[in-house]
Amino acid sequence: MISMGEIMSDLTLYEDEAEQRQHLGAIQRLVRDAHSPEEEIRPLYEDVLKELKSDARIKTYLSILVSKKVKELLNARRR
């Protein structure tokens, strides 16, 4: 269940519902592909998104770039 804090975080992290859906879909794909719980993936994804989004001029491909970085971080953790 999503808490009020998570909802507020979502409102500041995502510019609109379409962007939120795009990133939440990417999170779900990572959860499935990495066989890891959302509770592990989502905070990691959102931290990377905040980092990359602040410098991004074109945000269309952010979900791809963030997903790639999260996969790299997960792989490094498992080594």
Secondary structure, DSSP 4 states (H G I P E B T S, - for coil): ---HHHHHHHHHH-SSHHHHHHHHHHHHHHHHHHT--HHHHHHHHHHHHHHHHTT-S--TTHHHHHHHHHHHHHHHHH-
